[in-house]
Amino acid sequence: MNTIRNIYCVGRNYRLHAEELGNEVPKSPLIFSKPTHALIQANGQEISLPVGQGKVHYEAELVIHISRPYKAGIQVENIVDQFALGIDLTLRDVQSRLKKKGHPWLLAKGFPNSAIITEFRKFPGVAACQAVDFSLVQNGNRVQTGNIRDMVFDLQTLIDFCGIHLGLDKGDLLYTGTPAGVGEVDNGDHLQLFWGKDMLGECRIRFFNSKPEPEQQVP
C-alpha cells in the first residue's frame, strides 16, 4: 500500500444517503478526517473491531489517491493517479450522541481499522469512473450500489475545496462519500467491494471486547 499522509472523508455527498439518516443535504462539502492508523487493507483477512459502543455501520465509497501538491486550477486527471474502494466504518450510536451535543465526530469515525481500503488501480479519468457502478456485498447480498454521477459535489469540487481549505499533497486519500443503503455490520460478516463486476477487496469482520477507558467515553 502506498505511503499515506492524510485521510479526508466527505459526509452526506449522496442525496439519498443524507435522507435515509434524516440529515439535510449540505450546501458545501462536509469534510472530516480519520487518523492514518484507521487504515487497513481488505485483502481477504479478518479485520478486528471493538464492541460495546453500539452499532457499527458500513459506508462503501470511491477513494481517490492524490499524486502531487494541489495548485489552484489543477484538474482531477492531473492530481489523481489512483483509485480504490473503501468502507468508512462508523460507530453510529456514538456519532448520534456527538451530533446532538455539537461535538466533532472523531470518536465515531477514527477508531482503529475504521477505514477499510481495497487494492489501488490506475485512475482512468472522471468519465470512465462515471461509466462504472461500485458496490458492497455483505454475506452474498448486494447492500449498496453507487455511481459518482450521483454525488452532490463532484470530484473537482471536492479536490478544490480540500486543496484550498485543508491542503492536498502526494499521499493524501479522499473518501468521496457513500450512497444509500448503509447498514449494520455483524460479527463474522463477509464484506466484498466491487468495481463493476471486478472484486477489488474482501474481508471478514471480527468483534473483540474492548471497554474504553472513562476518558474515552462520549460524555
C-alpha positions in Angstrom: 0.0 0.0 0.0 1.2 3.5 -0.8 2.6 5.8 1.9 -0.5 7.6 3.2 -0.4 11.1 4.7 -3.9 12.4 5.4 -7.2 10.7 5.1 -10.0 13.1 4.3 -13.7 11.9 4.1 -16.8 13.5 2.7 -20.1 13.3 4.6 -23.6 13.4 3.1 -22.4 13.5 -0.5 -25.2 11.4 -1.9 -28.7 12.9 -1.5 -30.5 9.6 -0.8 -27.9 8.7 1.9 -28.4 12.0 3.6 -32.2 11.5 3.5 -32.1 7.9 4.9 -30.3 9.2 8.0 -32.6 12.2 8.4 -29.9 14.7 7.6 -30.0 17.8 5.5 -28.1 17.9 2.2 -25.1 20.2 2.8 -24.7 23.4 0.8 -20.9 23.0 0.7 -18.7 19.8 1.2 -18.9 18.4 4.7 -15.3 17.2 5.4 -14.0 15.2 8.3 -10.8 13.1 8.7 -9.6 9.8 10.0 -6.2 9.1 11.5 -3.8 7.0 9.4 -3.9 4.1 11.9 -7.6 3.7 11.0 -6.5 2.5 7.5 -6.5 -1.3 6.8 -6.4 -3.1 3.6 -9.2 -5.6 2.6 -7.1 -8.4 1.2 -9.1 -11.3 2.4 -8.1 -11.3 6.1 -10.1 -10.8 9.3 -10.5 -7.2 10.5 -10.9 -6.7 14.2 -13.4 -4.1 15.5 -14.3 -3.1 19.1 -17.7 -3.9 20.6 -19.5 -2.3 23.5 -20.0 1.1 21.8 -23.3 0.5 20.0 -23.9 -0.2 16.3 -21.2 -0.3 13.7 -22.3 0.8 10.2 -20.7 0.2 6.9 -20.4 3.0 4.3 -18.9 2.0 0.9 -17.1 4.7 -1.1 -14.9 5.5 -4.0 -11.5 6.6 -2.7 -9.0 8.7 -4.7 -5.2 9.0 -4.2 -3.5 12.4 -4.6 -0.3 12.3 -6.6 1.1 15.8 -6.3 0.6 19.1 -4.4 -2.6 21.0 -5.0 -2.4 24.2 -7.0 -5.4 26.4 -8.0 -6.8 25.4 -11.3 -5.4 21.9 -11.4 -7.8 19.3 -12.9 -8.8 16.0 -11.5 -6.9 13.9 -14.0 -3.7 15.8 -13.3 -3.7 15.4 -9.5 -5.3 11.9 -9.0 -3.2 9.0 -10.1 -5.0 6.0 -8.5 -8.4 5.0 -7.1 -9.7 2.3 -4.8 -12.8 1.4 -3.0 -13.2 1.8 0.7 -15.5 1.4 3.7 -15.9 4.2 6.2 -16.9 2.3 9.3 -19.0 4.4 11.7 -19.9 3.9 15.4 -23.5 5.2 14.7 -24.7 5.4 18.2 -21.6 7.3 19.3 -22.0 9.6 16.3 -25.6 10.4 17.1 -24.7 11.4 20.7 -21.8 13.5 19.4 -24.0 15.3 16.9 -26.7 16.1 19.5 -24.0 17.8 21.5 -22.5 19.6 18.6 -19.2 17.8 19.1 -16.7 16.5 16.4 -17.2 13.0 15.0 -13.7 11.8 15.6 -14.6 9.2 18.3 -17.2 7.7 16.0 -15.1 7.8 12.8 -11.5 7.4 13.7 -11.2 4.2 15.7 -8.6 1.6 14.6 -9.5 -0.3 11.4 -12.4 2.1 10.6 -11.0 3.0 7.1 -11.1 -0.2 5.1 -9.4 0.1 1.7 -9.0 -2.2 -1.3 -6.1 -2.5 -3.8 -5.4 0.6 -5.8 -5.9 0.8 -9.6 -4.8 3.4 -12.1 -7.2 6.3 -12.2 -8.9 6.1 -15.6 -10.4 9.6 -15.6 -13.7 11.0 -14.4 -15.8 10.0 -17.4 -14.6 6.4 -17.2 -15.4 6.2 -13.5 -18.9 7.6 -14.2 -19.4 4.6 -16.5 -19.0 2.1 -13.7 -21.0 1.4 -10.6 -19.3 0.4 -7.4 -21.0 -1.9 -4.8 -20.7 -3.5 -1.4 -21.8 -7.2 -0.9 -22.5 -8.4 2.7 -22.7 -12.1 3.1 -23.6 -12.6 -0.5 -26.2 -9.8 -0.6 -25.6 -6.6 -2.5 -26.4 -3.9 0.0 -25.0 -0.8 -1.6 -24.6 0.4 -5.2 -23.3 3.8 -6.1 -22.0 5.9 -9.0 -20.1 9.1 -8.7 -22.5 10.6 -11.2 -24.9 10.9 -8.3 -22.6 12.8 -5.9 -23.8 16.1 -4.6 -20.3 17.5 -5.0 -18.2 16.1 -7.9 -14.6 15.2 -7.7 -13.3 18.5 -9.0 -15.4 20.4 -6.4 -14.1 18.1 -3.6 -10.5 18.5 -4.7 -10.7 22.3 -5.0 -12.4 22.6 -1.6 -9.9 20.4 0.2 -7.0 21.9 -1.6 -8.0 25.4 -0.7 -9.2 24.9 2.9 -7.0 22.0 4.1 -4.2 21.5 1.6 -3.7 18.4 -0.6 -0.3 16.7 -1.3 1.1 13.5 -2.6 -0.1 10.5 -0.5 -3.4 12.0 0.7 -6.6 10.0 0.3 -10.1 11.3 -0.2 -13.1 9.1 0.7 -15.7 10.7 -1.5 -19.0 9.8 0.2 -21.4 6.8 0.4 -24.6 6.1 -1.4 -27.9 5.0 0.2 -28.1 1.6 1.8 -25.8 1.9 4.8 -26.4 -0.7 7.5 -25.1 -2.6 10.5 -22.0 -4.8 10.5 -22.3 -8.0 12.5 -19.6 -10.3 13.9 -18.4 -12.8 11.2 -19.8 -10.7 8.3 -18.1 -11.3 4.9 -17.7 -8.0 3.0 -16.7 -7.7 -0.6 -16.2 -4.5 -2.6 -16.9 -4.5 -6.4 -15.9 -2.1 -9.2 -18.4 -3.2 -11.8 -18.0 -7.0 -11.9 -14.4 -6.9 -10.5 -13.9 -7.6 -6.9 -11.2 -5.3 -5.6 -11.1 -6.4 -2.0 -12.8 -8.5 0.7 -12.6 -9.1 4.4 -14.3 -10.8 7.3 -15.3 -8.8 10.4 -14.5 -10.0 13.9 -15.5 -8.1 17.0 -13.4 -8.1 20.2 -14.2 -7.0 23.7 -12.7 -3.6 24.3 -14.2 -1.5 27.1 -13.0 2.1 26.6 -11.3 4.0 29.4 -13.5 6.5 31.1 -11.8 9.5 29.5 -12.5 8.0 26.0 -16.2 7.6 26.6 -18.6 10.1 25.0 -20.0 12.4 27.7 
